[in-house]
């Protein structure tokens, strides 16, 4: 099957170099103009304080032009003094004025220079600090989750995964839209701006060291290309992809996806179930919404459950994962539970509950 627009996307990927950039979440989000305005205001306050101090003791200063120092001269002296220009036309002549310059004006001059130089240094070192943060982030990022596409599907997928205990620092969002990545970083996730069909973009998201990859793109053909690229870079990661059309699901699985969710069909089935039984529809929606009400989770079998049947456990067991097979709770092949089995159970959500991490990616044969 040939997806629509496949050739166009392939040509675009070959002919154009897509710019990509990694953006880490900021701890303090403040507009640059506001930061500059604060520093300018502080500098003006220091200047005004210096001018008032000089004018309060203007009799202790001498002006070479007319001998007296008025209010304008005080501001002029404060300006040339704090900026270290020092023309020498206005000088302190009394002992009190000179002591004031030593113990008051000089510290104010240093503070004024710190404000101005600090602003310059902050601008010059911002890129260096960002590069250091980026290198440190890359060196510590392991077994994380990469989410391609920060639309409605991608955002909901992240919220569901984080509700099970995954930290935001372990999530990396990849999206070609700068605004989408800005929204992701504002929520505390790291982001990569770029086309996820290109291997260098996924490498910046450290896909080759990721444990899970969620593909929630807007187009099915894009999802196929992203899946192929991601599987080529990481053979062991669990890849889950979403498609709009059900006929494209087999192509996603052939491309390397472990599980494929058909968004349109899933929504349609939920609508149909809600028509037949609104209560059943509410229960299904509750099950897929982690962190509240009823949760469906995967966990390992504990030693106390070994040798029991699925119905004899404390939790409500739906399925048993044995090797690469998913068996129903009433399947005769299950028999009794083994220590290597994993259970799909329905539990009451509590604030402290977390899904047990997978020991290894589960592939469906």
MOVENNOR-V166976 format. One line per field, one symbol per residue. ss: DSSP state (a for helix, b for strand, c for the rest). burial: I if it has 9 or more other C-alpha atoms within 8 Angstrom, else O. A space follows every 10 residues. Layout:
ss=???
burial=???
This chain:
ss=cccccaaaaa aaaaaccccc bbbccccccc caaaaaaaaa aaaaaaaaaa aaaaaacaaa bbbccccccc aaaaaaaaaa aacccccccb bbccaaaaaa aaaaaaaaaa aaaaaaaaaa aaaaaaaaaa aaaaaaaaaa ccccbbbbcc caaaaaaaaa aaaccccaaa bbbbbccaaa aaaaaacccb bbbcccccaa aaaaccaaac cbbbbcccca aaaaaaaaaa aaaccccbbb bbbccaaaaa aaaaacccbb bbaaaaaaaa aaaaaacaaa aaaaaaaccc cccbbbbbbb ccaaacccca aacccbbbbb bbccbbbbcc cccccccccc cbbbbbbbcc cccccccccc ccccc
burial=OOOOOIOOIO OOIOOOOOOI OIIIIOOOOO OOOOIIOOIO OIIOOIIIOI IIOIIOIIOI IIIOOOOIIO OOOIIIIIII IIIOOOOOOI OIIOOOIIII IIOIIIIIII IIIOIIOIIO OOOOOOOOOO OOOIOOOOOO IOIIIIIIII IOIIIOIIOI IIIIOOOOOI IIIIIIOOOI IIOIIIOIII IIIIIIIIIO IIIIIIIOII IIIIIIIOOI IIIIIIIIII IOIIOOIIII IIIIIIOIIO OIIOIIIIII IIIIIIOOOI IOIIOOOIOI IIOIOIIOII IIOIIIIIII IOOOIIOIII OOIOOIIIII IIOIOOIIIO OOOIOIIOIO IIIIIIIOIO OOOOIOOOOO OOOOO
